[in-house]
Amino acid sequence: MPKRNLFGIAFVSWMVFITVLSLVSFDDDTSLDLDIPYFDKIVHFTFYFIAGALGSLFLHALQRGAKADSRRLLKFLLGLIGYGILIEVLQDSVTTYRSAELLDILANSVGAIIGILFIRTVNRKGAVAN
């Protein structure tokens, strides 16, 4: 199976995973009771870091190893940030157990930016095989 298919499937699967975790209620009995400051923001950052990285790898594979077009990456980043905002709005308007938070949007956005920049840096150094 070509890399673009693997990265595409991984990216879409990850976005479905984020959506489900963001909009579905889980029993409170399954919570980990962790008392780590800003743990929620760390989770948001990590989710979107991985989304940004997987999406960048997918775009890179689509171009068959050519350097990812900066405009395409910027459009992808803006789409990912928009998706994070949409999820926050849906949490506030569709669910009764979640609310939209500006800091969550910020953590999502920074995670996506760093994930994309990370893959772009790795690709420039030639560490990701074509």
Stockholm file with secondary structure:
# STOCKHOLM 1.0

chainA/1-130         MPKRNLFGIAFVSWMVFITVLSLVSFDDDTSLDLDIPYFDKIVHFTFYFIAGALGSLFLHALQRGAKADSRRLLKFLLGLIGYGILIEVLQDSVTTYRSAELLDILANSVGAIIGILFIRTVNRKGAVAN
#=GR chainA/1-130 SS CCHHHHHHHHHHHHHHHHHHHHHSCCCGGGCCCCCCTTHHHHHHHHHHHHHHHHHHHHHHHHTTTSCCCHHHHHHHHHHHHHHHHHHHHHHHHHCSSCCCCHHHHHHHHHHHHHHHHHHHHHHHTTCSCC
#=GC SS_cons         CCHHHHHHHHHHHHHHHHHHHHHSCCCGGGCCCCCCTTHHHHHHHHHHHHHHHHHHHHHHHHTTTSCCCHHHHHHHHHHHHHHHHHHHHHHHHHCSSCCCCHHHHHHHHHHHHHHHHHHHHHHHTTCSCC
//
